[in-house]
């Protein structure tokens, strides 16, 4: 098994931790970094998470889902405004 290294020779790349999605710290209410959160949520092996980590993971997924719902609503409103005869 080979070890990956940083491209500029700064030593080996650390192995991903199963709960690395939380490594960036807590999210600020009302200001989710959706791209970063989605990236973090896509990485872990769910089978490696503890029950408590799974509960936090589900809560983070809900947070992202709420953000997506708000953004989709804003996009629908923008489309309606751009439609002929729109507001």
PEFEN-V605088 format. One line per field, one symbol per residue. ss: DSSP state (H for helix, E for strand, C for the rest). A space follows every 50 residues. Layout:
BEGIN
ss: ???
END
This chain:
BEGIN
ss: CCCCECCCCCCECCCCCCCHHHCCCCCCCCCCCHHHHHHHHHHCCHHHCC HHHHHHHHHHHHHHHHHHHHHHHHHHHHHHHHCCCCC
END
